[in-house]
Amino acid sequence: MKEGSVRSRIFGFIASLILTLGAFFVIIQPEFFHLSAKAAVFVIFILGVIQFTVQSVCFLNIWSEKGPRWNLFVFFSTLSIILIIVFFSIWIMGHLDVHMMTM
């Protein structure tokens, strides 16, 4: 879609709204979707990844950059740092939970 176009922003807003409501209803009405707890977490994760993609394309315009694409490089560098921090934080919490709760 064209950078900064109204159509792109409206599509992104509607898609984000639908994805947010989808995640909300998966949590609020789990018996309607017949999902186990693990399946619900997986569905929420997938909806989050899709929403991240929609917002990156529609609002941040990361694919429409001309030239050497420095903003795209910085975007993916920042994303990788955030993923590393989240992964190791979860790993540390799991490690502490296993070793601190033994009696």
Steps between C-alpha positions, in 0.01 A plus 500: 500500500612855437695661782280698735183459300166532672393162363805333654433658838130409499582140402761484779258641755220257409737202487652592837156542652386158371817330622474663844135401535587148387761466774260652752222253418737201504575587864152611608301219330735196482210253505364652177825421315554158669868574568725360768720740697806423286304541178360833621851627576615386156205675330573821695866480397410454131250789514771716659750418225241579233413827672868592525536442127189702413609793714855492368384509140203737531621749759881485504536455122815291543481344152459824304839655575710613206877473493725291723224406747671617818170532686419136423840394631450699822147359536616138478799566727269644765258211456779245544623671818147500644455130414832414664404688817155334516640151428770518767264658753263206458793259517630657823154497661454134410847414630439683828158339538649151469799557728352730762184299574661165581445388858 
